[in-house]
Amino acid sequence: MALIVCFLLLIAALALCAALLPLALPWLVLIGAVQVVLLYFLLWTALVRCRKGHSAWAVLRKYRYAHRGLHNKSKGIPENSLAAFRAAVEHGYGAELDVHLTKDGRLAVIHDDSLLRTAGADVKASQLTARELSQYRLEGTEEKIPFLEEVLPLFERKTPLIVELKVEGNAGALAQAACDMLDRYQVDYCIESFHPLAIRWLKKHRPDVCRGQLSQNFMKTHTGLGLAADFVMTHLLTGFLTVPDFIAYNHLHRRRLALKLARSQWGVQEISWTIRAPEELAVCERDSCLAIFEYFQP
C-alpha cells in the first residue's frame, strides 16, 4: 500500500511540476527535491525487499535462542559444543550455531574458521578433513568440535535451531550440504548468513526454507571487502536478490533506517543478536524481535 501511495504522489508531483512551469524557480526546485526524495524512497524500498509470513514462525517465535548453545566457560562448557547444545535444550531454549564445510565436505559446527581462539591451533577448519578436525578439543576441555549430524538429534522434536552458514568461497555447496543434512532430521529451524550468495542459493533452490540476512553497521565494523560492500550490507541492499524471511541485525545497531524500512514496508521479522543483559532483552522483545542471547539466562 505504501508503494502505491508513493507512486501516486510521484505522478501528482510530476503533473504539478508541469503546471507550475511559469512560476518562480524556487518552487520548481522544491518540487524537484520532493520528486528525488520519493524516487529514493521507492528505490530503497524495492532494494530491501523481504518475504512476510513464513509458516516456520508459528514455532520459531515461541523461543529464545542461546548463542552458540548455552555455553559457560567457567563450568567447562565451551561454545558450539555438544554440552552447550544439551544445556540449551534442557533449559527450554532454542540455539544458534555456526557451520563450516570441512575439506572433505562435512559440516563442522564452529564459529571461526581458524581454530586458534577456540582450540589453540593455528589451522583452519575448512582446510582440514573431518578426521583431522576431530583431533582437536575446545577451550581446554574434552569437548571436541561437533559435526552437524551429531547436534541435530539433540533438537529433534524439541527446541528449534538458527543455523548460520559460514561461507569460505563455497556459498552454494555449503547451503546445499546444510539443507541436505537438515532434511534428515525432524528439527524446526531457519538458516541465516552474512553472505548474500548463500541466501540467494536458498531462494532459488530451497524456497521452502525460512532464510535470513545477517547484518550490522559495517560502516563502523567493516566487512573487509571494501567501502562499497560495507555500504550495501549495512543498508540491506541485496534484499531484492535474496528476499529474506528475516533480518538478523546486531542489536547495538538496530536503529538503522534500512531495518526500519524493511520492517515497516515489508513486515519482515527481526532477530536481534547478541544480547548480553536482561535490559537489552526487554527492549528487543518489546519491539517484537526474536532474541539470540549469551552470558546470562533469561
SULJOMO-V728275 format. One record per residue. RES is the residue in three letters. OMEGA is omega in whole degrees, 0 to 359 (NA if undefined). BURIAL is I if it has 24 or more other C-alpha atoms within 12 Angstrom, else O. D_FIRST is the distance of its C-alpha to the first C-alpha in Angstrom with 1 decimal. Layout:
((RES/OMEGA/BURIAL/D_FIRST) (RES/OMEGA/BURIAL/D_FIRST))
This chain:
((MET/180/O/0.0) (ALA/179/O/3.8) (LEU/180/O/5.4) (ILE/180/O/5.2) (VAL/180/O/6.3) (CYS/179/I/8.6) (PHE/178/O/9.9) (LEU/177/O/10.8) (LEU/179/O/12.4) (LEU/178/I/14.3) (ILE/180/O/15.6) (ALA/180/O/16.6) (ALA/178/I/18.3) (LEU/179/O/20.2) (ALA/179/O/21.4) (LEU/179/O/22.5) (CYS/179/I/24.3) (ALA/182/O/26.2) (ALA/186/O/27.2) (LEU/181/O/28.5) (LEU/181/O/30.7) (PRO/184/O/33.8) (LEU/184/O/32.8) (ALA/182/O/34.0) (LEU/180/O/32.9) (PRO/179/O/31.4) (TRP/180/O/28.6) (LEU/178/O/27.9) (VAL/179/O/27.9) (LEU/180/O/25.5) (ILE/177/I/23.0) (GLY/179/O/23.6) (ALA/178/O/22.9) (VAL/179/O/19.5) (GLN/180/I/18.7) (VAL/180/O/20.0) (VAL/180/O/17.9) (LEU/178/I/14.6) (LEU/179/O/15.9) (TYR/180/O/17.0) (PHE/180/I/13.7) (LEU/181/I/12.0) (LEU/181/O/15.1) (TRP/178/I/15.5) (THR/178/I/12.1) (ALA/183/I/13.1) (LEU/182/I/16.6) (VAL/183/I/15.9) (ARG/178/I/14.1) (CYS/177/I/15.0) (ARG/184/I/15.3) (LYS/167/I/14.5) (GLY/177/O/16.9) (HIS/183/I/20.2) (SER/181/O/22.9) (ALA/183/I/25.3) (TRP/179/I/23.6) (ALA/177/O/25.3) (VAL/188/O/28.5) (LEU/183/I/27.7) (ARG/183/I/26.1) (LYS/191/O/29.4) (TYR/164/I/31.4) (ARG/190/I/32.3) (TYR/179/I/33.6) (ALA/184/I/36.9) (HIS/183/I/36.8) (ARG/183/I/39.3) (GLY/179/I/40.6) (LEU/186/I/42.2) (HIS/179/I/44.7) (ASN/186/I/47.4) (LYS/181/O/49.8) (SER/178/O/52.3) (LYS/179/O/52.6) (GLY/179/O/53.0) (ILE/184/I/49.5) (PRO/175/I/48.0) (GLU/177/I/44.4) (ASN/177/I/43.2) (SER/177/I/46.3) (LEU/179/I/47.0) (ALA/180/I/48.3) (ALA/180/I/45.0) (PHE/175/I/43.0) (ARG/181/I/45.4) (ALA/178/I/45.1) (ALA/180/I/41.3) (VAL/181/I/41.6) (GLU/180/O/44.5) (HIS/175/O/42.5) (GLY/179/O/39.4) (TYR/162/I/37.2) (GLY/180/I/35.2) (ALA/169/I/36.1) (GLU/178/I/34.8) (LEU/184/I/37.1) (ASP/179/I/37.6) (VAL/172/I/39.0) (HIS/170/I/40.9) (LEU/175/I/42.6) (THR/181/I/46.4) (LYS/180/O/48.6) (ASP/170/O/49.3) (GLY/175/I/45.7) (ARG/183/I/45.7) (LEU/180/I/42.8) (ALA/180/I/44.2) (VAL/181/I/42.5) (ILE/184/I/42.9) (HIS/183/I/40.7) (ASP/171/I/42.8) (ASP/175/I/44.1) (SER/178/O/47.2) (LEU/187/I/49.4) (LEU/183/O/51.0) (ARG/188/O/49.1) (THR/183/I/48.9) (ALA/176/I/52.2) (GLY/181/O/54.2) (ALA/182/O/54.6) (ASP/178/O/53.6) (VAL/182/O/52.2) (LYS/181/I/48.8) (ALA/183/I/47.5) (SER/181/I/46.1) (GLN/179/O/49.6) (LEU/170/I/51.4) (THR/179/O/52.0) (ALA/180/I/51.2) (ARG/179/O/54.9) (GLU/181/O/55.3) (LEU/183/I/52.3) (SER/181/O/53.7) (GLN/185/O/56.7) (TYR/180/I/54.8) (ARG/187/I/54.2) (LEU/169/I/51.5) (GLU/176/I/52.4) (GLY/178/O/56.0) (THR/175/O/55.6) (GLU/179/O/56.4) (GLU/178/I/52.8) (LYS/176/I/52.0) (ILE/184/I/48.8) (PRO/171/I/47.2) (PHE/187/I/45.6) (LEU/180/I/42.4) (GLU/175/I/44.3) (GLU/181/I/46.3) (VAL/189/I/43.4) (LEU/178/I/41.3) (PRO/179/I/43.9) (LEU/185/I/43.7) (PHE/181/I/40.1) (GLU/179/O/40.3) (ARG/180/O/39.1) (LYS/184/I/38.9) (THR/186/I/36.4) (PRO/181/I/33.7) (LEU/165/I/33.7) (ILE/185/I/31.6) (VAL/178/I/33.2) (GLU/178/I/33.1) (LEU/179/I/34.1) (LYS/187/I/36.5) (VAL/174/I/36.5) (GLU/183/I/39.8) (GLY/185/O/39.1) (ASN/189/O/38.5) (ALA/182/I/34.8) (GLY/181/I/34.9) (ALA/180/I/38.2) (LEU/180/I/37.3) (ALA/180/I/34.1) (GLN/180/I/35.9) (ALA/180/I/38.8) (ALA/180/I/36.7) (CYS/180/I/34.8) (ASP/180/O/38.1) (MET/180/I/39.7) (LEU/179/I/36.9) (ASP/184/O/37.1) (ARG/186/O/40.6) (TYR/179/I/39.9) (GLN/183/O/38.0) (VAL/172/I/36.1) (ASP/185/I/32.5) (TYR/165/I/31.1) (CYS/182/I/28.4) (ILE/179/I/29.2) (GLU/175/I/28.3) (SER/170/I/29.7) (PHE/188/I/29.7) (HIS/183/I/30.3) (PRO/181/I/27.3) (LEU/176/I/29.6) (ALA/179/I/30.3) (ILE/176/I/26.6) (ARG/178/I/26.2) (TRP/179/I/29.2) (LEU/179/I/27.7) (LYS/185/I/24.5) (LYS/189/O/26.8) (HIS/180/O/29.6) (ARG/183/I/28.6) (PRO/179/O/24.9) (ASP/184/O/25.8) (VAL/175/I/26.8) (CYS/189/I/24.6) (ARG/183/I/24.5) (GLY/177/I/23.9) (GLN/174/I/24.2) (LEU/177/I/26.8) (SER/176/I/26.8) (GLN/178/I/28.0) (ASN/181/I/28.7) (PHE/174/I/30.9) (MET/176/O/31.4) (LYS/187/O/33.9) (THR/175/O/35.0) (HIS/178/O/34.9) (THR/186/O/34.5) (GLY/182/O/37.8) (LEU/179/O/36.2) (GLY/185/O/35.9) (LEU/181/O/33.6) (ALA/179/O/31.1) (ALA/178/I/30.6) (ASP/182/I/30.5) (PHE/182/I/27.7) (VAL/183/I/25.6) (MET/178/I/26.2) (THR/186/I/25.6) (HIS/172/I/22.2) (LEU/188/I/21.1) (LEU/176/I/20.9) (THR/184/I/22.0) (GLY/180/I/18.9) (PHE/178/I/18.0) (LEU/188/I/21.5) (THR/181/I/21.8) (VAL/184/I/18.4) (PRO/175/I/19.9) (ASP/178/I/19.4) (PHE/173/I/20.5) (ILE/175/I/21.5) (ALA/188/I/25.0) (TYR/175/I/25.6) (ASN/187/I/28.8) (HIS/178/I/28.4) (LEU/183/O/30.4) (HIS/194/I/27.8) (ARG/177/I/24.5) (ARG/179/O/23.5) (ARG/181/O/22.4) (LEU/180/O/19.2) (ALA/180/I/18.4) (LEU/178/I/18.5) (LYS/180/I/16.4) (LEU/179/I/13.7) (ALA/180/I/14.0) (ARG/186/I/13.9) (SER/185/O/11.1) (GLN/182/I/8.5) (TRP/178/I/10.3) (GLY/184/I/12.1) (VAL/174/I/15.3) (GLN/176/I/18.7) (GLU/172/I/21.0) (ILE/183/I/24.7) (SER/177/I/27.1) (TRP/331/I/30.4) (THR/187/I/33.3) (ILE/187/I/33.8) (ARG/179/I/37.4) (ALA/181/O/37.7) (PRO/181/O/36.7) (GLU/176/O/35.1) (GLU/178/I/32.8) (LEU/181/I/31.9) (ALA/180/O/31.1) (VAL/182/O/28.6) (CYS/181/I/26.7) (GLU/174/I/26.7) (ARG/179/O/25.6) (ASP/176/O/22.4) (SER/176/O/22.2) (CYS/168/I/23.6) (LEU/189/I/26.1) (ALA/167/I/29.4) (ILE/189/I/32.0) (PHE/170/I/35.1) (GLU/177/I/38.8) (TYR/171/O/42.0) (PHE/178/O/41.5) (GLN/180/I/40.8) (PRO/NA/I/38.0))
